[in-house]
Amino acid sequence: ETARQLAARLPIRIDSSTLLDRVTVEGPALAYRYRIDRRVAELPAGTPDRLDAHTRQSACAGEDVQQTIALGGVQIYRWVDRDEAPISEVRIDRC
């Protein structure tokens, strides 16, 4: 239901260079895909590690994510560059 509701509003601009462009259901997981308007090679060193740390902190602070995990669910956050090359993927299945 969450994926359906979000998909109806996509794409959603997150900031000046990031767009949430896809939300899908993958088994017990709700997967969010973000597109960054730069190429992987143009991103600052350490970007994947920063995305991972920030995502885990933000997601686990949310009561809805904690409830999803308690019920056996998972949230996946993926980032791709403007050419669809993968940047990072974070799987939240525990906090």
N, C-alpha and C positions, 0 to 999 in steps of 0.2 A: 504493500500500500504506500509506504514511504517513497519507494522508487517511482511509482506511478505519479504521485503528487509532485515530486521534484522534477520529473521528466517533462511535465507539462509547462514548467517555468524556465526550462533550459534554453539557451545558455545563460548562466549567471556570472556577471563580472565580479570577481572577488577583490581585485585591486587593479592598478594600471597595467599590469602585465600578466595577470592570471585569470583564466576563465574556467569555471566548472562547466564542462560541456557534455558529461555523460554520467548517468547513475544507472547501475544495473544490479540485478540480483544474480548471485552465483552460489547456488545451494543455500547454505545458511549465512552467506555473506552478502552484505550490501556494499557495493563497490562504487567509489566516487573517482571520476577521472578529471584531472585538471590539466589544462594546456597552458604552458608558459610561452609568451610571445618572443622567445629568444631561442637560439640553438644551444644544445648542450655545451658545446665548446665555448660559448660566450658567457656561461654562468660562472660565478665566483667559485673558487676551489672550496670544497667542503659543503656545497649546497645540498647534496643528498643527506648528509649527516644532520644538517640543520633542519631540513624538512622532517626527518625522522623524529628528532627530539621535540620539535615544536608540535608536531602532529600528535605524538603520544601524550604530551602534557595537556594539550587542548582537548583531545578526545576523552581522556580519562577524567577530566574535570567535569564532563557532561553527565548528568544523571541518566539521560537516555542511553548513552553508550554503555554505562555500567549495567543498566537493566538489560540491554541487548545481550551483553556478555553473560550475565547471570542466567539468561534463558538459553544459552548455547549458541548465540549468534556471534558474528564476526563483522568487523568493518574493515574494508580495504581502501586505502587512499593511494592513487596512482598519479604520477606526474609525467607528462610527455612534453617534448619541446614543440616548436611551431612546425617541425617537419615530421612529427609523430614518433620521434626517437624517444625511448624510455629514459627518464631521469631518475626516478626513484619509485619504490612501492613500499608502503607501510601496512602491515597487517596487525590489527588490534583485536586480540582474542583474550587478553588479560590486562589488568591494570595494576 
